[in-house]
């Protein structure tokens, strides 16, 4: 009789608790529960970080960890390009021709955009992307919109679409020019596509009714494949001819979230998307795909994975409300040990509140009630400095977890000042005096290197590795401090003032502010560039922030009135998909 070890090459192991990871299919015995368990793969969509620019009727290319979104409708025609890193979107170079209902192919660093609707009508324009900028390529022979694309930049495929009616026209791109390919068997518009130039896949669409038809291309001829289970148009696709994915779209009655997998012969239903929508962008492979944007106009991004891990998406969640609603407050601490310092309502306040990860409680009051002050440190060793009383003040106070005591004044009085670091190694920068930076040693302040751009900004980090971002004009500037000098970092994707931040120089979180409307926008910084992250629930400005990039805290601020609300940010987590083995 064949044993488990002979099949898998390992003995069944005993564990008192389930291991954090193990090989898919590996079986172990949990001695605590008295059960056999294993790791299994499952298919699921999970939330990704939203597009920076919400839009539908856009195109996509690339992979789940290096995706590209371009064009679309906001509802105005868009030229926006965004790049996905696997964790969030960042701005790329704009298309030369703003358009919607276009098609795409290729990769993030070698993308292809073609067709669509551009002023004053349908276009045959082709553009090539090199990872930073789009340049003109050879025009298609047939101008059209709502077509499908497949392939790579030097071997692209365009098929179907709408001219004055649904068309079956296919064209092949060689990196400079388009030539005629074999026609689709059935003319269709709003069709989904996947694959490569010599092994393409077209599915669904409209012509003359909503279709479930699938066709396979061999480089010259289209032949019938297995039908979709759900007839639909305006859907997205990813993968290759023998391993494709179809998702979203519109049926005869409504938008759909249905997802189907193709094995080269037939389609099978798998886990549906969380949000039904049509004319969304898609890219990736069958087991790791990306769906983004769509109509009604949205910024929603979802990731599809077939894996032995369960992904819990990053998200903001409600925390306990502050005792005193206020704006322009100082801040310090962590998500589970936060500190709110002073601030303003209709008057300046001296209140300090302490957060324990669930609720706020009153702490010791500042010696000087003030708003627009800076803060840093921890809940039991905090620092508050500068601010506004009847004008700019230089006061500095230290907190020991219960009481504030005065310390050495700033060299320059100012308000709307930002802070970073600790009680014994603090940093004060920006504010109403512009570029000035000061360093604190636990008793006195001394001059540091000036900011390159004077402004009231948000901040994060420590005294020798700080980050300043947002504020001023144009409001997207980021600067990094090394303990003596500020240097330019990657720009925020969304320019704004009145925002807050958390984290360190190489892993920071920026959230809320004014754009110029009140905003929920959140971005993550990796030490080089900012990418989009899940948005806050409540749009606001002039709020406090604390914590890290994976465990952040936002509190207070101004909505249409002074706010007491708190939100907690938690980064994406993964867990092994463990199943108990049972008999029946």
N, C-alpha and C positions, 0 to 999 in steps of 0.2 A: 504494500500500500504506500502510495506517495505521501510524504510528510510535508507539513507547512514549510520546514526549513529547506527541503529539497526544491520546493516551488519558489520561495522568496529569497532563500539564501541566508536567513536569519532565524534564530529561535524566537518564540513568543516571550516577550519580556514582562516582568512584573513591575508595576509602579503603584505607589500609594496615592498618587495624584497624577492626572493626565499630563504628559510632557507638553512643553510649549510648542514643539514641532517634532515631526517625524515624517518619514517617507510616506507618500500616498500609497495606500493599500497595506501598509504595515499594521499588524495586529499586536495589541498588548493586553495584558490582564490588569485591571484596576482592582487592587486588593482591598481598597476601602469600600467601593460599591459592589464588589463581587461580580463584575461584568467584564466581558471582552469588548474592546473598543478598537476603532480604526480611524484613519484619516481618509476622507473622501473628497473628491472634487465636486463642485456644484457651480451652476451658472447663475449670475445675479448682476443686476444693474445697481450701481451706487452713485450717490451725488458727487459731482466734481465741482471745482471752483467755477463760478459763472464767468461768461464772456464779459469783457470790459464794456463793449457796446452791444446792447440787446438788439437783435435783428432776426428776421426770417429771410427765406429765399436766398440763402447764402451757399457757398461751396466750401468743400474741405479737402484736405490731402494729408498725407503723412501717417503717423502711428499714434497710439494712445499716449506715449511718453514724449513724442515730438510731433505734435499735431499742428495743422495750419487751417485757419478759418479766414475767409476773404469774401468781400463783396456783400451783397444782400440788401435788404430794405428795412428802414428804421421807423416809419415807412418810406422816407426819402431814399433814393439810391445811395448806396454806401460804397466808399473806396477802402474802408478800413480793413486792415490785416492784423490778425493776432496769432501769436505762437503759444502753443501749450507745452509745458515742460513735464507733464505728468502730475503736477500739483497745482498749477494755475496758469492763467493767460497773461501775456505781456504784449505790448504794442509792437507791431512790425511796420515795415514800409507800406505806404498806401498804394493801391492799384493806380495805374495811370488813368484808367477809365472807370468811373463809378458805375456800378450796374447791379442788377439783381437777377435771379433765376438763371445764373450762369452755371457752368460745370467746372470741375477741377480734377487734377491728377498729380502724381508725383510725390515728393517728400517735402519736409519743412525747409530744407536748404536747396531744393531743386524742384520748385512747384510749377504748376501749369494752370492758367485760368483762361477760359475760352467761352465765347458766346454770351448770351444773356440779353437783358434789356438795358440799353443806355440811351440817354437823350440823343436824338429825338425818337429812337425806336430800337428794334432788334439790331444786334451787332454781331459781326464776325471776328471781332478783335481777339487776338491771343496775346497773353503776357506771360513772361517767364520770371520766376522768383529765385534769387540766389542766396536767400537767408537773411537779406536785409533790404533789398530793393527789387522792384518789378521793372522789366524792360520789355519793349515790344517784340513779339515774335511774328511768325508768318500768319496772315489772316486765313480763316476758314473759307472754303468756297461758298458755304451757305450760312447766312446770318440766321440765327434762331435763338430761342430761349427755352427754358424748362427741358433741357437736354440732359443726357447723362455722360459721365466721363470715366475713364479707366486708364491704367498704365502709368508710365513715368514721363519725365520731361522730354526725353529724347525718343520716346516711343509711346505716344499718347493715342487715345481712342475716344472719339466723340460719336454719339449715336442717338437717334430719335430727336424729339423736341417739337417745337411749334414754329412754323413759318407763317402761313395763312391758314394752315390746318396741321394736324399731326403729321409728322414725316417719318419715313423709314431710313433716311439718309445716314450713312456711316462714313466717317473720315478718319484717316490715320496720319499722325504727326511724327516727323522724323527728327525733330529738334530745330527745324528751320521752316518747313513747309508742310501743308496738308495735302493729301491725295485721297481720291475716292477709294472706299472699301466696299465690301459687300453689304447690300441693303438688309435691314431687319426684315424678318418674315411678315411682321405686323407693324404698321406705322403706329407709333405711340409718342405722346408727350408726357411730361411729368413722370418719367420712368426712372427706376433705380438702377445703379450700375456698380460693378466691382470687377476685379481681375486685372489682367494685363492686355497689351495690344494683340497678342497671339492666342490668348485664352481669356476672352472677355465674358461677362455675364450681365444680361439685361433682364429686368423683372418688374412686373406690375406696370403701372402707368394708365394712361387714358387714350383710347382710340379704337373705335368710336364710343366705347363705354369703359367703365372702370374695369381693369384687367387683372387676371392672376397669372398671365402667361410669363414663361421664362424662356429665354433664348441664350444659346452658347455660341461664342465666336471663336473660330480657329485661326484667325489671321486673314481669312478671305471670305468665309461663308458663315451665316448664322443658321443654327439648327435648333429645333424645339427641345427644351429641357422639361423637367418636372414643374407642375403648376404650384404657385403659392397656395397656401391654405386659406389665406385671407386676401380677397381681391382689393386692391388699393392703388392710389396714385399719390404723387408728391411725397414719396418715401425716400429713405436714405439707405445706403449700403456700404459694406466693407468686405475685406477678405479677397479670396481668389475664387476661380471658377469651380474648384472642387471642394472649397471650404468657405462658403460665403455667408453673409449675415444681412438680413433685411429688417429694418425697424422703422416704426413710426408711419406717418402718412395719413391719408384720408380715405375712408370708405365711402359708400354711397350716402351714408347718414351722418357721419361724424369723424373727427380726428381719432386716430387709434394709437395705442402704445404697443401693439402686438409686435413681437420679435420672432423671426424664424431663421433657422439654420439650414444651409444647403450643403449636401455631401457630394455633389456632382451628379446626382440622380434625382433626389427628392428633397422637399422642404419639410422640416418638423418644427413645431412650436416649441419655444423655450420661454424663459422668464420675460415678462413684459416690462417696458420702461415705466418709470414712475409717473412721467408726464406725457400724455397723448399730445401730439402736435404734427404739423405737416411742414414740408419744405424746410427741413432741418439739414444741417451739415453732418457728415459722417466720415470716419477714417479708421484705419487700423486693420487688424486681422480678426478672424472669427472668434478667437478666444480672448482677445484684448482689444475691444473697439471703443470708440468715442462718438457720442451723439451730442450736438450742441446747437443752440439757437432754435429757430423755427417759428411757425405761426400758430396762434396769435404771437406777435412779436415778443420774444423772450431772450434772456441771457442764460437760461438753464443749461448746464452741462451734466451729462451722465456718462459713467464709465461702465462698460460691460466686461466681465471677467469670468472665465471658466477656470477655477483654481481651487486649491485645497485650503484656502484661507478665506475668512469672512472679513470684509472691509466695513468698518464703521467710519463714515465720512466725517471730516472736520465740520464743526458747526458752532454757532452761538446758541446759548440757552439762557433762559431767565434765571437770575439770582435774586436774593432778597433785596427789597427796597431800602434805600438809605432813610435814616430818621429825618434828615433835613434836605429837602430838595434844593439844589444850588448849581451854579455854573462857575467857571473860571477858578476851579479849586486846585490845590496841590495834591500830589499823589506819591505813594511809595508802596513797597511791599510786593506780595505775591497774590496769586488767585485765592489761596486759602488763608492768607494772612495779610490782607490789604489795609491800606491807610488812606483815608480821605482827610485833607487838611484845608481848613478855612474855606474860602470861596465867597460868592456873593449871591444874594437874592435881591430884594429892593435895597438892602443894606449889606455891608460887609459882615461876615460872620467869623467867629473864632472857633466854632465847633470842630472837633476831631472825631472821626468815627473809625472803628476797627471792624474788619470783615474776617469771618472765620471759615469762609467757604460756603456758608449758607445764609448767614444773617449779619447785619451791622449792629454794633453796640457802641454807646458813647464812650469816648476817651477823654483825656485831659484837654482843656481848651488852650489855644494859643495865647501868648501874652498880649499880642497885638492882632486884633481882628483885621482881616485883609482879604482881598481877592486878587486874582491874576498872579499868584505867587508860584515859585518853583518848588519842587520837592524831589527827594530821592531817599535811598536807604531802605530800611526794613520797618516792620510794624513795631519792633521793640528798640530800634535805633534809627529813628527817622530824622530828616533834616528839612526844614522849611525856610525859604529865603526870598527876599525881595517882595514885590507885590504892590498893591494900590490901597492907600488909605484915603487921604484927601489929595494925593499925588503919589509919585513914585517913592518907595521906601527901600532902604538897604538892610533892614532888620534880618537877622538870622536867628533861628531857634532850633534847639536839639530836643528830640523826644526819646524818652527812655522806656516807653511802653505804658506810661501813666501820666507823666508830667513833662511839659515843655519848659526849657530854661534858655535864657538868652546866651548868644555866643557872638563871635566877631562879625561885624557888619561887612556886607559886600563893599568892594571898592567903588562901585557905581550903582546908585539907586536906580531901579527899573521895575517895570511890571510886564505882564505877558511874557515872563521869562521861562525858560525850560531848564530841566535838570536831569542829571544822570549820576550814577555811582553810588557811593555809600556815605555814611555819616562821617567817616574819617578820611574819605577820599572822594569828595563830591565835585561835581562840575556844574557850572551855571553858564548858560549861553543864550544869545539872542535877546529878544524883547524890545522894549521901546528905545533902547540905546543902540540898537542895530547889531553890529558885528562882535561886540565885546564878549570874551570868554574869561571866566575866572575859575580857579582851582582851589578847593578847600582841603585843609590837612587835619581837620578835627578841631581847629581853634581859629584859624585865620584864613582869609582869602588872598590869593595872589593872581596877577594877570597870567592868562594863557594865550595861545594863538587865536587870532581873530577868525571868525567865520568869513568865508568868501562873499556870502550874500547875507546882509543884515536883514533879519526878519523875526517875527514871532512864529516859532515852529514847534513841531513835536520832537520828542527825543527818546533815546533808549541807550543801553549800554553802561559802561563803566568809565572812570576818569581817563584811562589810557586807551580806551577803545570805544568811543561814543559814536552816536549816530544822530544827525539832525535832519529832519525831512518835512517837506510841505511848508505852507505859509508864504507870505510875500507874493511877489510877481515874478514868474508865471505861476508859482505855487506847486511845482513838481520837483524842485531841486532837492537833492540829497547830498549831505556831506559827511565824511568820516574823519574822526579825530584820533590821533595816535599818541596823545599825551602832550603834544607840542604844536601840531599843525593840522588844520582842516584841509582835506582834499575832496575833490568831486567824486561822488558815487553815482550809481544808476538812478535815473529819474523815476519818480512815481508815475504810474500809468494814468492816474486821475489827479490832476492838479487841484489843490484845495487848501483852505486855511481852517483854523479852528478844530483840527483833528487831534487825536491822541495816539499814544504808542506804548509798546511794551517790548521786552526782550533784550537781546544783545546785538552787537554790531553785525554779526554774521548770521543772525536768525532773529529778525525783528518783525513786529506786527504794527501796521498803521491802520487806523479805523476812524470812521465817521468824519465830520467836518462839514464845510460848505463848498459847493461845486459850481455855481454859487448857491443853489438850493441846498437845504439840509440833506445830508447824505448818510447812507448805511454802508458805503463802500469800504471793503477791507482788503488789504494787500499784505503779502509776505515778502521779506527781503532775505536773500541768502548770502549777503556780503558782496554781491555784484549787481543783481537786478531784482526788481519787484515783479511779482505775479499776483493775479487776482486770487482772492480767498472768499469763502462764504460770507455773505453780507450780514451785518447786524440786523436785528428785528426792528429797532427804533432809530429813525433818522434823527441826528442831533449834532450839535457843535459844542465846543468849550467844555468838554467832559474830562474826567480823570481816567488814567490808565495805569495798569500795573501788571506784573507777572511776566510770562515768557511767551514765545511765539507759538508754543503748543499748549499753553495753559494761561491764557490772558484774561484780563478783567477790565471792563469798561463801566463807568458809573457816573451818575449825575449828568450835568450839562444843560443844554437848552433845546427844547423841541419847539413848541409854540408857547411854552411856559417853562419855568424852572423844573428840572427833572430830578426824581429820586431813584429812577430805575437803574438796575444793575444787570449786566449781561456777562456771561462767562464763555470764553472761547476755548474749545478743546480740539486739538489737532487730530488728523486721521489716525486710526489705529487698526491693526490687523490681529486676527486670532485664528488659530488652527481650527478647521472645520471637523470636529471630532464627533463620531457617531457611535452609539452603542449597538453592538451586534446582538440581534435577537433571533430566535427560532420561531417557526410557526407550524 
